[in-house]
Amino acid sequence: MSIKGWGKLAPFYFYAAIVLSLAAAVRGNGPSKGTIFILLLFGFLSWGLLEYVLHRFVFHFNAASVFRRNLVYSAHLIHHENPKSTEYLFANLQISLPITTAYWLVGWAVLGTWRAASYLVIGLVAGYFCYESLHFLAHHGRSRLPLFRYLKKYHLLHRYRTPDQRFGVSSPVFDLLFGTFRPVRDTVRSKNKERRAGIIGNSRP
């Protein structure tokens, strides 16, 4: 892989270093193993909600000012225009780092200890890594596993057909909870009906 290619994975290197640093810092006196497991699990699962909120309300925000439009465009909409490019596939550190820092500070304020908040962040980063892996697979990989094939189709339908629905990439759970879920088969059926009615052609987009 070229130097430029390795540079595209900078967020992975950075957050892997963050996780290793936090894991080293929290060693010793701290929560019980059961509490640690709960914190890690909560952090991991909370990524799904954060992913949904960012994707729906931030990355697709209809900004009024030029500055905000450029920010939203560079953060996500440029990926919609160039879905096959790996240049815009991974989260920008300028956006993700402040969010991660705020998450850690809020966790510290709520739980009253930086150690517990650090376990939350470790779980969150694990969820983020799963998200980026699934996102890469959706655009550049293939899988024989039905779950991964479903998630790929689900995300690509968001990209090409329903940009105002199907915001979940790693899971459609929060789409179900917040009313933006649409079954994959419904889109396929509606497309077939449109083709039979002559509304759209037979060529693929």
N, C-alpha and C positions, 0 to 999 in steps of 0.2 A: 504494500500500500504506500502511496506517495505521502510526502509531508502534508500536502493539502488535504489528502484523504484522512490522515490521522487527525488533522485539525478540526474536521467536521464532528469528531467524537469528543470534542473538548468538554461538553457538559457531563458526559459519562466519567471522564477522568476526574473532573472537579468534584462531582458529588460522591464518587467513590472515595476520594480523599477526605471529604467531609465526614462520610460515614465511618471510615477507619479512625479518624481523629476523635469523633464523638465517642465511638466505642472504647477507645483507649482512655478517654477522659472520665468516663462513667464507671470504670472498673473500680472495685473496692466497695466501700460502704454505699449502699443504695437500696432500692426496692427489692422485695423478694422475687424469686424466679417466676412465680405466678403473676405478680404485678407487672413484671417486665414483659411477659408474654402478652398480657392484655394491652399494655401500652403499645407494643410493636404491632399487634393486630389492629388496634384502633387507628394507629398512624397509617397502616397499609390500606385499610378500608376507607379512611377519610380522603385518600387520594382520589377515589372515584367521584366523590362529591366536589372536590376542588377542581378536578378535570372538567366536570360538567358545567360548573359555574363559570369557569374561565372561558370555556369553549362557547357557551351560549351567550353570556352577558358581556364578556370583554372582547374576545376575538372576533365576534360578529356584531360589535357595537357600531351603530350608525353615528359616527362622530360628526360634530358640527364644524370644529376648527380644523385647519389644515394640519396643524401639529398632531392633533389626536388621530386624524385620518391616516397620516403617515405612520404613526405609532402602531395603530391597529393593523395597517397593511404590512408593515415589516414584521409584526409579531405573528401573523397568521394568514391574512388574506393572500399574501404573495405565494403561500403554499397552495392555496386553491387555484391560483393561476398556473403554477408549475408543480403539479402533484408528483411528477416523476423525478424531480430534481432532489438530490440529497442535500443540496445547499440549504434548503429551507425546511427540512424535515424535523430537525431537532430543536428543542426549546432554546430561545436566546437567553444567555446568562444574565443579560441586563434586565430582563423581565422576571425570570424564574428566581434569581437570587434574592431580590427584595421580598418576593412572596414567601420564600422559604424562611427568610429571617423573621418576617412578621409572624409566620406560623409558629416558629420556635418561641418568640417573645410572648405571644398569646398563650401558648401552652405553659410557659413558665409562670405567667400571671395567674392562670386558672388553677394549675396544680401546685403552685407555691415552691417549686424546686426545679432548677435547671436540668438536673439529672433526668427526671421524669420527662421533661420537655424534649430532651435529647433522644430518648427512646422513641418518642412520637415521631421525631424528624427522621430517625433511621427507618422506621416503618413507612413513613411517607415517601422517602427516597426509593425504597424497595418497590412501592406501588408505581412510582414514576418510571423506574427502570422497566417494569412490566409493560407500562403504557407505551414507552418508546419502542420496545421490542415488537409489540403488536402493531404499532403504527408503521414501523418499517416493513413488517411482514405484509401489511395491507397493500403497500405500494410497490414493494420490490421482492416479495417472496411468495412461496407456495407452500401449502401444507396439506397433508392428507387427513388431518384431524378435523372432524366435522365442526367442532367448536370454533377453531381458528378460521376455517373457511366461512363460517357464518359471520364472524366478527369482521372479516375482510369485506364481505359483500355488504354488510350493514354500514360500514364506514364509507365504502365507495359510493353507495347510494346517497349518503349525506353529501358527498363531494359533488356528484354529477346530477342528482335529481332533487334532493330535498335539503338544501342548505339551512332551512329553518326548522329542521327536525333531525332526529338521530344524532344527537351531539355526543353521545357516549362512544368512546373508542375501545376502551378496555372492557366495558360492560354496558348493556342497555338498561341496567337497573334504574338509574336515575331518570332516564327518559320515561320509563314506566311510571315512576313516582310523580313526575312533574308534567306529564301530559304531552311529551314530544316524541313518544315512541310510535313507530309505524312498522308493522311487520314487513319483512322482506317480500313475502309472497304477495302482499297487497300491491306493491309497486310493480311486480312482474305481471300480475293480472291486469292492472290498469294500463300498462304498456301494451299488452297483447290486445286489449279492447280498442285502444287508440289505433293500433296498426290495422286491425280488422275494419275499423270504421274509416280508415284512410286519413286519420288526423296526422299520423306520423308515417314516415317511410319505413322501409325494412332494413335500412342500413343502421349499423351501430353508431352511437355517438363517438 
